[in-house]
Amino acid sequence: MLTETVCSALSAAGLGIAGLTAYRRRFRAAARIAAYALIPLGLVMTGIIDWVADLVFKPSVWLGFGVLGLSWLLFALTRAADRRAVGAAEEHGAVSGAGAGELPAGAGRPAARGRPGRTAGQGGSKKAAAGDDFSEIEAILKKHGI
């Protein structure tokens, strides 16, 4: 009830300002102000204001958002724990094949940085990777005659 009164007063005040603006022969500005002034009245008439007021001022709604947040947090934590468990099992060599609820080998570990086609298990030592990078740079420089 109070929200309807406030929105109606806002619309009336906005339309009054639009009328004064039109009296000064600024019709485009008056039309724009009138358009903005009619928004609160339209929201009241459609019932959106009551819905928002119920959403904001009911404690049960906030408890519902809290429950949804807790649910999301539990999903995130269990997913992170699953990834950590699969990664630890792969490091120790305990994963031999993908079971019913497990990820396939290599799915839990992110790809290594560097060349796009290379994963952490491939390649060799860091010196070989650094040598590959420098050989690519040397090839580019030679191509440009530097």
N, C-alpha and C positions, 0 to 999 in steps of 0.2 A: 504494500500500500504506500509506504513512504517512498520507495524507489519510483513508483509510478508518478507520484506528485513531483518529485525532484526532476524527473525527465520531462514531464509536461511543462514545468516552470522553465527549464532550460530551453525547450523548444519555443515557448512563448517569448522569452527574452531574445532569442536568436532571430525570430521572425520580426520582432520590434526593431532590432538593429538593422535587419534587412530592409524594413520599411523606411527607416531614416536614411539609409544609404541610397535607396531608390529615389527618395525625395530630393537628394542632392544630385540627381541625374547620373548616377554611376550604376547603371542597370546590370552590367555584367557582374560587378562585385556584389550587388544586391542579390542576384540570382545564386551566386556561389554561396553567400552567407545563408540564404534561405535553404539551400540544399543541405548544408551542414546542420542547420537548425532542425530540420525534419528527421534527422537520423535518430535522436533519442526517442522521439514520438513513435517512429516506426518500430524501434526495438521493443518498446512497451507493448505496442499493439500485436506484435507477433509472439510475445511471451518469452522472448529471449532474456529479458531482464529478470523475470521471475526465475528462470532456469539458472542464470548466473548467480543470483542472490542465494538460491537454494544450494548451489554448488559451493559457494564461498562460506556461507554461514552455518552449515550443518557439520557438526563434529564427526558424524558417521561417514561423510564423504571424505574427510581428511584421513580418517582411519582406513578407509578403502584405498586411498592413494598410498598410505604407509604400507599396507599389505602388498599392494602391487610392487612397490619399491623393494620390499623384502624379498618377494618372489624373484624379481630381476636380479637382486644381489646374490641369491642362492644359485640361480642359473650361471651367473658369471663366475662365482667361486668354484662351482663344480667343474665347469669347463676348463678353468685354469688349472685345477688340480689334476684333471684327466690329461691335459697336455704335459704337465710336469711329470706325471707318472709314466707316460709313454716315452718321454724324452729320457728319463732316468733309466728306464728298462732298456732302451736302445743303447745307451752308453755302456751298460754293463753286459750287453749281449744276451739278455734274457728273452728278448722277443724273437721267436723263430718263425712265426707266421701270424696272419691276421685271424683272430678267433671271431666268435659271434658278435661281441660288443666292442672289439678293439679296432683301432685304426691300422691300416696297412703300414708296413715298415717304411720309415722316412716321412710319413705324413705329419707327425707331430713336431718335427724339427724344421725350423725356418731355413731357407736357402742362405748360403754364405754370401757375404758381400764380395763384390769384385765382378768377375765376368758372369754374364747372365746364364750361361749353360752349365755352370759349375756349381756343385753342392758341396757341403762341408766334408763329405766323405771322399770326394774325388780329388785328383790333382796331385797331391804330394805335399812337399814342404813349402814354407813361406818364401824361401829363396827362389824356388822354381816359379812361383806365382809372380814374384817381383821381377824376375828375369823375363817372363812373358810380357808383362806390362811394358818394360823398357824396350823390348824388341819391337812391340807394336809402335811405340813412339819413334824409335829409330827408323822404322819403315816409312812412317808418315813424313818424317823430316827428309829422308832420302828422296821420297817421291816429289817433294817440293824443291829439291836441290839445295837443301840447307846442310 
